[in-house]
Amino acid sequence: MAILSWRWDGDIHSSRNIASAVHAAKTMSIKYLFVDQVSIDQTLDGDALIEKIQAFSKLYTALTVIVAYDKIDEDFTKTVHRPWIFYEMRLYRYNPGQVIYVSHCDQGTEYLVPKDRYLGTNFWGYRFCSYFMLSWMSSFMTTIFHILRGSIHMTSISDLKFIMPPYARILSTAYEIMARNDYLLTAGLLYGACTDTTWSLPWNIRTMNYRRYRFKSRMGPTFQDHSSLWTKYDIYLDGIKVAEWERNLLEVESWYTLSIVQGADQAVLKALALNDSEFLREYSLQEEARCTCLRMPHENRVPLPTVKLASVIL
């Protein structure tokens, strides 16, 4: 048996990635291949669908994983940062068995590093392998802000509740009553509040349009930066401070630091009117579950899965 992690490139009947995976599975005498669109009842909704997705996701840590992310004319970097793919990559990082990348256009199997005359080919120099190695060093915060700025597409941003299940009710409520950018910034704050509270990012999210968040200057402008004055900012949600935003100039490049203040998650709950005593008690009891779903605990102590590469001709 095996489970498929794939880049959507058409429906179940027209996908070249599914065709590649099925071809590889037959070659390896794998009798059963679990595919999300077939294995998960797509008519379910609410908690029932969340439970099914969680159960299905656990298979990425247990079964042989066939991976198919090729998509002609698409940047592979953007592909591996897509929310569902990034989520699944971090799951099969803990797989004790095999992860097999199957390519139909040599995108994921392209060799990026010049071959060493004496050492030969470095396995981690293949495109998929290099991104797989980096996936457990990166964070879902990066993916959320990729979506916020529009550099990565997510068919339905409401699906974040399936990737962050302990936050399902909060994210569902935020999606219903907040504008797109407010919702995504809220998801980022919730993620950051339970992991590292300070993040370095290469994008200026302050220039995005928000309805309920405000960036207020804390120190006054210090110099002109092409289109705007730079300074340190406090970020407020409905008048309550939830984070700090700062631009750091490194030579000619700009990096930005997002620092989430203590109690930011409580401010989010208040803004969403999720502050009744029963919900707050339940929220407090789920603290460990929330952090566990977002962190990759002790990845440096877990052996890497066996990674193999294969190419097929369709």
N, C-alpha and C positions, 0 to 999 in steps of 0.2 A: 504494500500500500504506500501511497505517497499523497502529498498535498501540494496544490499549485499556488504559487505567488506570482501574479501576472499583471502586466500593464494593460489596462483595458484598451483594445484597439478594434472594437467592433463587438457585435453580440456573440453569443455562444457558438453560433454556426459559422460566422465569417471571420473570427479572430485568427490571425496568423500565429499569435503567441500560444493560443490553446492548441492549434493544430501542431505546432512545434513540440509542445509538451506531451501531447498524446503520442506523437511519433517517437519521442525519446522514451516514454514509458513502455511502449510496446517493445522497443529495442532492448530494454533492460528487464523485460518480462515482468513488469509491474502490472498487476491485474486490475487494481482499483486506484483511481486518481480522484481525489476530492477537489472540487472546484466550487468556490463560494456561491456563484449564481445558481448552481444546481443543488448543492448540499444544504443551503440555508433557505428555508421557506420565505420567499420574498413577499408573501402576503401578510406576514406578521408585522406588528408594530408595537411601539411602547416597550415596556419591560420585557415582554416575551421575546422581541427581536434582539434586545440587548443581551439577554441570557443566551440565546442561540449563537450570537456572534462571539461572545466570550468563550463558549464551549468549543466552537470551531477554531478560534484563535489558539487555543491550547495545543492543537494538533501541530502547529508550527514548531513547537518545542519537542515533539515526540516522534513524528513520522519523517521519513525521507521527504525533503522539500525539493520540488522542481520549480525553478525560477525562470520566468520568461518576461523580460522587460524591453525587448527591442521594439523600437518604433521608428520607422524611416522618417528622416527629416525632423526629428525632435531631439533637443539637447538632452543627453543622457543624465546630465547633472540635475536638470529639472525633474526628470523621471524619478530618480531615486529619492528626491525630496518630496514627492507627492505624499500626502498624509498617510494613505492606506499602505503604500509601499514602504515608507519609512517605518511605520508601525510594525509591519510584518518582518522587515529586516532585523529589527531589534529583538523580535521574538525568536527567530530561528538562529540568532547569535548563540542561544543557549541549547540548541539542538545537539545531542551527543552523537548523532549519526551523520548523514550525508546531506549536503546542499549542492544541487546540480543546476548550473546555469545553462540554459538551452538557447542558442542564438540562431535566428534565421537570416540575419543580414550582417552578422559580424560586428554588431554594435557593442554589446556587452563583453564580447570576447576579443575586442581589439586590444593589442598590446601597446601601452602608452610609453613605456620606459625603454630607452635604447639598450639593446642587449650588451651585457658586459662581455668583453673578449674572453675573459678567463672564467667568470662565474656563470655565464650563460643567462638563461631567462629567470628573472625573479617572478615567482608565481603571483605575488601581490601587485605586479606591474600591469596585469590585465585590468581592463576598465571596471568590470563588475567587482573583481576582487578588491581593487583599491577602494571603491566606494563602500563595499561591505565592511572593510576594515575600519573606515572612517565613521560608519554609522553609529557605532557604540561609543565614539568619542564626541559625537555631536549631540544635539538635543532637539526635542520636539518644539521647543521655543522658536528655533530657527525656521522650522516648517510653518508654524503659525504666522510668523511675520512675513514669510515669503507669500503666503496667501493674502495677507493684509495689503501688501504693496502691489499685488497682482502679477508677480513674476512666476507664480505657480497657480495652476487652476485646480479647484476642487468642485466637482459637479454639484454637490450640495454641502455647504458649510455647516448645515445642521447636523451632519454626520459626525462631527467632533465628539458628540456625546457617546458614540459607540467606541471611539478610540480612548476616551477618558471616562469610562463607565461610572466611577464613583461621583463624577460631577454631572451625571446625566440630567437630573432635575434642574440644577442651576443653569446648565448650558441650554436646556430646552426653554426655560423661562427667558433667558437672555435673548435667545434667537427670536422668540415671539414678540418681545417688546422693545428690542434695541435695533438701531440701524446697523448695517453690515459692519462698518469699521469699529463701532462701539462694541459689538458682539465679539469680534476677533481680538480686540485689545483686552477685553474682559477675559477671554480664554487664555491669553498670554499671561495676564496677571495671576490668574488662578494657578496656572502651571508653575510660574516662577515662585509664587508664595510657598509652594510645597517642596521646591527643590532648592537650587541656588537662588539667592535673592538679588544677585547682581549679575547682569548680562552685558556682554559686549556685542554690538551689532553693527553691520556696515551700512545700515540704511537710516535715514532720518524719518521716523514715523510721525514726528511732530507736524510735518507738512500735510499729512492726511486730513480729511474732513471728518470731524466728530460732532455729535449732537450733545452728548452728555458729559464728555470728557473735556477738560480745559487744561492747557499748558500755560502756566503763569511764570513770567520771568522772576528769578530770585535774586539776581545780582546786577541786572542791567546789561546792555550790550557792550561787548568788548572789541569786536571788529566786524567789518563787513565781509560776508561770505557769498559772493556772487548775487544771490537773490534775497538773502535775509540776514538779519543781524543775529549773531550767535551769543548765547548766554546759557546759564544753567536754568532749568525749569523745574517747577513742582507740577505734578500731574494730579488733577482733582477730578473725582467722580461725584457729581451732584454736590459739589462744595466740600467734599471730604478728601484729604490728601491720601493718595494711594501709592505714589511712586515719584521718583526723581529722574530727570532726563538731562544728560550732559553730553556735549560734543567734545571729542578729543582729537586734536590735530596731530597726526603722525606724519611728519615730513609733508608730502603733498596730498596725503589721503586723510579722509575723515572717518573716524569711528565714533560710535555713540554708546554711552553707557546707560542702561536702564537699571535703576535700583528700586526694588519693591519694598515699601515700608511695612513694618509690623502692623498687622491688623487690616491689611488691604483686602483680604478675603471677606472679612466681616463687613467692610464698607460695600463690597459687591453684593453681599446678601441683603443688606439694608436697601440698596438701590433697586434691588429686584423684589423687594417686599417679601423676602424669604426669611423673616426674622421672628416667626412665631416660636414659642418655647419648645414645642414638640420637634419641629424641624431642626432647631439649633442643637437640641440634645442628640438627635440622630447624626447630625453633621459632626459633632464633637467625637462621637463614638467611631466614626469612619476615618479618622485622621490617618491611621496607619495604612488602611486600604487605599486612600487617596495617594499617599506618597509612594506606596509600593507600585501602583499602576504607572507612575510617571518616571520613576528612577530605574536604572539598570544596576541592581545591587551586585557588588563584588564581581563585575565582569572580568577583572584582571585575574581572578582566581579560577575561572571556569575555562576548561580547555576549548579551543576552537573546534567547530565542526569540520569534517572533511569536506573540502570544496572541490568540485570537479566542473570542468567546462566541456560543452558539447556543441557542435554545429549541425544543423539539419538543412537539407535542400527541399523546399516545398514545390 
